[in-house]
């Protein structure tokens, strides 16, 4: 059997570009209605079909069959040549990664000035990795994009449109931009199922789910991975075969580790990890998979299910729901987020993984989050009590220390903001029957008069605002930048802010932004009121802005802050990838520091 499914099943018609039908249909209609643009920008993650779509467009424009629906026939000499990516007079594919300079762009411009080879043909330039083009190269192209020769079309494909925005914003207005969707696991599964059925190969649903997960949004990768599995032998594609071919750890091993943690058998961690090491497991992959399992367990605890779970996990995880709390799982996920980047680089992967599991197994669960929540919810005036205790806190403690341990376990009255939100979160974190009766509601001590006097001139913290904290500011930074852009249409300011890094907050409410040039600093100082406004809509006690300039190769911000930022960044990504986790974090307002 001939392999290379990715190639064999690369779409030949707009109708085959299933997941990106929003773009495919627009393009086909543009051709049919003779409303074609001169330059297109296809944006999207790798493996989503940018080049494929560009080729289908070129095929449709030059197809000898001239079908009335303007779909390429896929079979004529022109279609075949373009589809296979082989040399063609009229369709030129350029990899900008290796042709990024101004000379390359000039050459491209010269070539584009020549008319297509035939009366009814189009010349199509497909520029892949377009974000790699230099500013000078874009400038060289700008002219031809402004006054394009007839029947010449440019298609730029990129995974990073923001880099083009930075290097050559003016060219963007000369292009029609299409954003290709990330291909979800369900789409990948479906497509793989169809492809294998066409090949006459049966596959277990679990096996398809594993392949889809490993492909991580890339159809091309999914098909290549399937090739990899098929190359090791024929017959039904089973979960076991996929695991073997991709070097994945069996689900039972994952579940066994989960049980070691649930049952607090810390001593058993060592044997289990050693056994996995004997099998030559890649601990970086294992950690990523185990994080997925924790996420799925969290979903089970919260009473939801994740769509791309195997049947076995759908059955097993709810059984363990009573052994974990949402708070514990979130803390574990946060610990994974912290360890993961170190583990990837480390020569001590086994040791790091082992240590992490031991920490999970010994995780301090003495203060049960849900018991605290219940206590807060049960206590009448719990929220106002929290407010009073917040006011009572010395001002010097208003800024939490990044990286300080075990914040989650702090008693409720020491966590301003969390109590009120936690009370709201109670219906989500449904109390479990096995739970011990909640402790009596904890009331905060009456605030000492002297402390009240000390903070009396400050407005009482608003409960819908987050406490000002560097990690939180970093975590919310993208959203703040977005809101500046959305509410003020301040494009220059928001794009400058996107390159600024919040590096410190002080107890007095000064937020420091670090930028890479004085020009950026000036723009930020000019927009101070807008930035403060955006910060104040989210955070309590924002008083002032400070700007610090650090040359790109100059001294770095302190390590501790960098780690905090990396952490916040990773958490934001994790939250983005899991709406459920996001909702849980939002609802419980958990401080995910450690
Ligand atoms: Zn054709």
Boltz pocket constraint, residues with backbone or C-beta under 6 A from the ligand:
constraints:
  - pocket:
      binder: B
      contacts: [[A, 59], [A, 62], [A, 63], [A, 64], [A, 65], [A, 72], [A, 73], [A, 74], [A, 75], [A, 76], [A, 77], [A, 78], [A, 79], [A, 80]]
      max_distance: 6.0
